[in-house]
């Protein structure tokens, strides 16, 4: 009950306050309007929020700086578990603020993300099959070392930081009817939903192989779900966070699921149409529109959050 109260207490004023703290350290990523035909979409008015241009390559940088700038960090530094992008973000923020960082990632983490985490100077441990394994290892390290845990999605400061994307998008594209947001653990959609608070339709997008929020909605609470997808290194934790769930239940209209084939098609489209190289998890929102998982009205103004770009190259041989 206390965690639910904490989640529902996240307000626009809180997000504005955190945005003021982290603004010197993050990029205000651009939005672009694109013809629907260019993206192989049904008639609508798509607007892309290019969060893959964020520092460290994803929206996770917002939550990382929110944690490090609003919480007391001990001499032992910080520790984080991640499928990849959160680890990158915490490592980057810790490097920027000159704090020690230890990052745990599972073996599914992409080589591109592993290489970049190491380049930021963090102490990196790769082990276990999935995010849940990395999380357990990080918790053990925090208990032994006294390092501050920075959770990838189930932390108030993380939700507040990710909510600043909603703040920016609302300023940059105030007339949007709908915003599509990809879901892994739910930190991004939880923060964005806290910002919009029902003022704009929010659609959650998940891989078919990792339906964490879809299963939570069915059960009425976060539950374990499958965790396999081409986007597994960014959109496949075992379950969504406890803190984001009441926010999502209050303000997310529904969840749509997309296949790996649809994600890879969207990835190719972003390259062909815009010369944008996004990681698979960053393409799930476009995949929802291309595949018909979400069908917009002909004049609907649709925000598409492209949330990450941490990949060395796009391989279209699959």
C-alpha positions in Angstrom: 0.0 0.0 0.0 2.8 2.4 0.8 4.5 1.8 -2.6 1.2 2.3 -4.4 0.8 5.6 -2.5 4.3 6.7 -3.4 3.5 5.9 -7.1 0.2 7.8 -7.2 1.9 10.7 -5.4 4.2 11.4 -8.4 2.9 14.7 -9.8 3.7 17.1 -12.6 5.2 19.4 -10.1 7.5 16.6 -8.9 8.5 15.9 -12.5 9.1 19.6 -13.2 11.3 19.9 -10.1 13.4 16.9 -11.2 13.6 18.2 -14.7 15.2 21.4 -13.4 17.8 19.4 -11.6 18.8 17.1 -14.4 18.4 19.6 -17.4 22.1 20.6 -17.4 23.1 17.0 -17.8 20.7 15.7 -20.4 19.7 16.5 -24.0 16.3 17.9 -24.9 15.9 15.4 -27.7 14.2 16.5 -30.9 10.9 15.6 -32.4 10.2 15.4 -36.1 7.0 15.2 -38.1 7.0 12.6 -40.9 4.6 11.7 -43.7 2.8 8.5 -42.8 3.6 7.1 -46.2 7.3 7.4 -45.6 7.0 5.1 -42.7 4.6 2.6 -44.3 1.8 3.6 -42.0 -1.9 4.0 -42.5 -3.0 7.6 -42.9 -2.3 9.6 -39.8 0.1 12.3 -38.6 3.1 10.7 -36.9 5.5 12.6 -34.8 8.7 10.9 -33.7 10.4 11.7 -30.3 14.0 10.8 -31.1 15.1 9.8 -27.6 17.8 7.6 -29.1 19.8 10.8 -29.4 19.9 11.1 -25.6 23.3 11.0 -23.9 24.3 7.4 -23.5 21.9 6.5 -26.2 18.5 6.1 -24.4 15.9 7.7 -22.2 17.4 5.8 -19.2 19.9 8.7 -18.7 17.1 10.8 -17.4 16.3 8.4 -14.5 20.0 7.8 -13.8 20.8 11.5 -13.2 17.5 11.9 -11.3 18.7 9.3 -8.8 22.3 10.5 -8.5 21.3 14.2 -8.1 18.5 13.8 -5.7 19.7 11.0 -3.4 22.6 10.8 -1.0 25.3 8.7 -2.7 27.7 6.9 -0.2 31.5 6.7 -0.7 31.0 3.1 -2.1 29.1 4.7 -5.0 26.2 3.2 -6.9 25.3 -0.2 -8.2 22.8 -1.1 -10.9 21.4 -4.1 -12.7 20.4 -3.7 -16.3 19.6 -5.4 -19.5 22.0 -2.8 -20.9 20.6 0.7 -21.3 20.1 1.4 -17.6 23.6 0.2 -16.9 24.9 2.5 -19.7 23.0 5.4 -18.2 24.1 4.9 -14.6 27.7 4.4 -15.7 27.6 7.6 -17.8 26.0 9.6 -15.0 28.4 8.3 -12.4 31.4 9.1 -14.7 30.0 12.6 -15.3 29.5 13.2 -11.6 32.7 11.4 -10.6 31.2 8.6 -8.6 32.1 4.9 -8.4 29.7 2.6 -10.2 29.3 -1.2 -10.4 27.0 -2.5 -13.1 25.6 -6.0 -13.5 24.2 -7.2 -16.8 23.0 -10.6 -18.0 24.6 -12.5 -20.9 21.8 -11.4 -23.2 23.2 -7.8 -23.1 24.4 -6.8 -26.5 28.1 -6.5 -27.2 27.6 -2.8 -28.2 26.2 -2.0 -24.7 28.8 -4.0 -22.9 31.6 -2.2 -24.7 30.0 1.2 -24.0 29.5 0.5 -20.3 33.2 -0.3 -20.0 34.1 2.8 -21.9 32.4 4.9 -19.2 34.8 3.4 -16.6 32.3 1.4 -14.6 33.1 -1.9 -13.0 31.1 -4.3 -15.1 30.0 -7.9 -14.3 28.4 -10.0 -17.0 26.5 -13.1 -15.8 23.2 -14.9 -15.7 20.7 -15.5 -18.4 18.2 -12.6 -17.8 17.8 -9.3 -16.1 16.4 -11.0 -12.9 19.8 -12.7 -12.5 21.7 -9.4 -12.7 19.3 -7.8 -10.3 19.9 -10.5 -7.7 23.6 -10.1 -8.1 23.4 -6.3 -7.7 21.3 -6.6 -4.6 23.9 -8.9 -3.0 26.7 -6.5 -3.9 24.7 -3.6 -2.4 24.3 -5.4 0.8 28.0 -6.3 1.0 29.4 -3.0 -0.1 27.0 -0.3 1.1 26.6 1.0 -2.5 23.4 2.8 -3.4 21.1 0.7 -5.5 19.7 2.5 -8.6 16.8 0.5 -9.8 16.1 0.4 -13.6 12.4 1.1 -13.2 10.9 0.4 -9.7 12.2 3.5 -8.0 10.4 6.9 -7.4 13.4 8.9 -8.6 13.7 6.7 -11.8 10.0 7.3 -12.6 10.4 11.0 -12.0 13.4 11.2 -14.3 11.7 9.3 -17.1 8.6 11.5 -16.7 10.7 14.4 -17.9 10.4 12.9 -21.4 6.6 13.4 -21.2 7.2 17.0 -20.0 9.3 17.7 -23.1 7.1 15.9 -25.6 4.0 17.8 -24.3 5.9 21.1 -24.9 7.3 20.1 -28.3 4.1 18.5 -29.7 1.2 19.8 -27.6 -1.5 18.7 -30.0 -0.9 14.9 -29.9 -3.9 12.7 -29.6 -2.0 9.5 -28.7 1.5 8.6 -27.6 3.0 5.1 -28.1 5.6 4.0 -25.5 7.5 0.8 -25.4 7.4 -1.2 -22.1 10.1 -3.3 -20.4 10.0 -2.8 -16.7 7.6 0.1 -17.1 9.7 3.0 -15.8 9.3 5.1 -19.0 5.6 4.6 -19.5 5.0 5.0 -15.8 6.8 8.4 -15.8 5.2 9.5 -19.0 1.7 8.5 -17.7 2.3 10.4 -14.5 3.0 13.5 -16.6 0.1 13.2 -19.0 -2.3 11.9 -16.3 -5.0 11.1 -18.8 -4.8 14.3 -20.8 -3.5 12.3 -23.8 -4.2 8.7 -24.8 -1.3 6.4 -23.9 -0.7 3.1 -25.6 1.8 0.6 -24.2 3.7 -1.5 -26.7 5.4 -4.8 -25.8 7.0 -7.7 -27.7 4.9 -10.8 -28.0 7.7 -12.7 -26.3 7.8 -10.3 -23.3 4.3 -9.3 -22.4 5.0 -8.0 -18.8 2.4 -5.2 -18.6 -0.2 -7.2 -20.6 0.1 -10.0 -18.1 0.0 -7.6 -15.2 -3.2 -6.0 -16.5 -4.8 -9.5 -16.9 -3.8 -10.4 -13.3 -4.5 -7.1 -11.7 -1.0 -6.9 -10.4 2.6 -7.4 -11.5 3.3 -11.0 -12.2 6.1 -13.0 -13.9 5.9 -13.2 -17.6 7.9 -14.7 -20.5 11.1 -12.8 -21.3 12.2 -13.6 -24.8 12.4 -11.4 -27.8 14.8 -9.8 -30.3 14.4 -6.8 -28.0 15.2 -8.9 -24.8 18.1 -6.7 -23.8 15.8 -3.7 -23.3 12.2 -4.9 -23.1 12.3 -8.2 -21.3 12.5 -8.1 -17.5 10.6 -10.8 -15.7 7.8 -8.4 -14.5 6.8 -4.7 -14.5 7.5 -2.6 -11.4 5.2 -2.3 -8.4 5.4 1.5 -8.5 4.5 2.0 -12.1 1.6 -0.4 -12.1 -1.0 1.8 -10.4 0.0 4.7 -12.6 -0.3 2.6 -15.8 -3.7 1.1 -14.6 -5.0 4.6 -14.1 -3.7 6.3 -17.3 -2.6 3.7 -19.9 -5.5 2.9 -22.3 -4.3 -0.5 -23.3 -1.3 -2.7 -24.2 -0.6 -3.9 -27.7 1.8 -6.7 -28.6 4.2 -6.8 -31.6 6.1 -9.7 -33.1 9.9 -9.8 -33.5 9.4 -9.7 -37.3 7.4 -6.5 -36.9 10.1 -5.0 -34.7 12.8 -5.8 -37.3 10.7 -4.4 -40.1 10.3 -1.1 -38.2 14.0 -1.0 -37.6 14.6 -1.3 -41.3 12.0 1.3 -42.1 13.7 3.9 -39.7 16.9 3.3 -41.6 15.5 3.4 -45.1 13.2 6.4 -44.5 15.2 8.5 -42.1 18.7 7.0 -41.9 18.1 6.4 -38.2 19.7 3.4 -36.6 17.7 2.4 -33.6 18.0 -0.7 -31.4 15.1 -3.3 -31.6 13.5 -2.1 -28.4 13.4 1.5 -29.7 11.5 0.3 -32.8 8.6 -1.4 -31.0 6.3 1.7 -31.1 6.7 2.1 -34.9 6.1 -1.6 -35.2 2.8 -1.3 -33.5 1.6 1.1 -36.1 3.1 -0.7 -39.1 1.7 -4.1 -38.1 -1.8 -2.8 -37.2 -1.5 -3.7 -33.6 -2.5 -0.1 -33.1 -4.8 1.4 -35.8 -4.9 5.2 -35.8 -7.8 7.3 -37.2 -7.0 9.0 -40.5 -6.4 12.4 -38.9 -5.0 11.2 -35.6 -1.8 12.9 -34.3 0.4 10.1 -33.0 3.5 10.4 -30.9 6.1 7.6 -31.5 8.8 7.4 -28.8 12.0 6.0 -30.3 13.6 5.3 -27.0 17.0 3.8 -27.7 19.8 3.5 -30.2 22.5 1.4 -28.6 23.6 -1.0 -31.3 26.8 -1.1 -33.3 25.0 -1.7 -36.6 21.7 -2.8 -38.0 21.8 -6.4 -39.3 19.1 -7.0 -41.9 20.3 -10.5 -42.7 17.9 -12.0 -40.2 
